Amino acid sequence: MNSEKNRSVPNGLRKWFMVHFAADMLFAIPMFFIPIRFFTFLGWRTVDPIATRMVAAALFGIGIESLLSRNASRDSFKTMLSLKIIWSSAAVIGLTMGLISGLFSIVPVGITLLMVFVLFNILWTYWFLRIR
């Protein structure tokens, strides 16, 4: 019965969960261990290492859960997709506010980060609707 549930989750979605795990770790590790150096490199004008490490903790949680749940049931995927949609939507709003407020000293970095979250939001919404 468990294999029947797993088959209802497309392999493409499982692969995207692995991509998302890798992307989260790519950002979470430097954010957690070298937050000021990492964000200064990206053009942040002000870096709060405590807040940055809290965001890194969220990325660790979401990313590692993507890895752990890659073989989960369809219902588990729907729950994780909901979380990813909420997270990416909030990030899109926050990054947009940052760009409008002029908080990025390197505007193309801000636009790139915004586009990454927009694209992930579209991707997660697509998969959520597809497996619904």
C-alpha positions in Angstrom: 0.0 0.0 0.0 2.8 2.4 0.8 4.3 1.9 -2.7 0.9 2.8 -4.2 1.0 6.1 -2.3 4.6 6.7 -3.4 3.8 6.0 -7.1 1.2 8.8 -7.0 4.0 11.3 -6.5 5.7 12.1 -9.8 9.5 11.4 -10.0 10.0 15.0 -11.3 8.6 16.4 -8.0 10.9 14.1 -6.0 13.9 15.4 -8.1 12.8 19.0 -7.5 12.8 18.3 -3.7 16.4 17.2 -4.0 17.3 20.3 -6.0 15.6 22.4 -3.3 17.6 20.6 -0.6 20.9 21.4 -2.4 19.9 25.1 -3.0 18.9 25.5 0.7 22.2 24.0 1.9 24.1 26.2 -0.6 22.7 29.3 1.2 22.1 28.0 4.7 25.7 26.8 5.4 27.4 30.2 4.8 24.5 32.1 6.3 24.9 30.1 9.5 28.7 30.0 9.8 29.9 33.2 8.1 26.8 35.4 7.9 28.5 38.8 7.8 31.1 37.9 5.2 28.6 36.1 3.0 26.0 38.9 2.9 28.6 41.6 2.6 29.8 39.7 -0.5 26.2 39.7 -1.8 25.9 43.5 -1.3 23.9 43.7 1.9 24.5 47.0 3.6 23.6 45.8 7.1 23.9 42.2 8.4 22.4 41.0 11.6 24.2 37.7 12.3 21.5 36.5 14.8 18.6 37.1 12.4 20.7 35.6 9.5 21.3 32.5 11.5 17.6 32.2 12.3 16.9 32.3 8.5 19.6 29.8 7.9 17.9 27.5 10.5 14.7 27.8 8.5 16.6 26.9 5.4 18.2 23.9 7.1 14.7 22.7 8.3 13.0 23.1 5.0 15.9 21.7 3.0 16.7 18.8 5.2 13.0 17.9 5.4 13.0 17.9 1.6 15.7 15.4 1.6 14.2 13.2 4.3 10.7 13.3 2.7 11.7 12.6 -0.9 10.1 9.1 -0.6 7.1 10.1 1.4 3.4 9.8 0.6 1.4 12.2 -1.5 -0.1 13.7 1.5 3.3 14.5 3.0 4.3 16.1 -0.3 1.2 18.3 -0.3 2.0 19.5 3.2 5.6 20.3 2.3 4.5 22.0 -0.9 2.1 24.2 1.2 5.0 25.2 3.4 7.3 25.9 0.4 4.6 28.0 -1.2 4.1 30.1 2.0 7.8 30.5 2.5 8.6 31.5 -1.1 5.6 33.9 -1.1 6.7 35.6 2.0 10.3 35.8 0.6 9.0 37.4 -2.6 7.2 40.1 -0.6 10.2 40.7 1.7 12.7 40.9 -1.1 10.4 43.2 -3.1 10.1 45.5 -0.1 13.9 45.5 0.3 14.3 46.4 -3.4 11.7 49.2 -3.2 13.3 50.5 0.0 16.8 50.6 -1.6 18.3 48.2 0.9 20.4 46.3 -1.7 23.7 48.0 -2.5 24.0 45.7 -5.5 20.5 45.8 -7.0 21.1 42.9 -9.5 21.7 40.6 -6.5 18.4 41.6 -5.0 16.6 41.1 -8.3 18.3 37.7 -8.8 17.2 36.5 -5.3 13.7 37.8 -6.0 13.5 35.9 -9.3 14.8 32.7 -7.6 12.0 32.9 -5.1 9.4 33.8 -7.7 10.4 30.8 -9.8 10.4 28.5 -6.9 6.9 29.8 -5.9 5.6 29.1 -9.4 7.2 25.6 -9.4 5.8 24.7 -6.0 2.3 26.0 -6.9 2.4 24.0 -10.2 3.3 20.8 -8.4 0.8 21.4 -5.6 -2.0 21.9 -8.1 -0.8 18.9 -10.1 -0.9 16.4 -7.2 -4.0 17.8 -5.5 
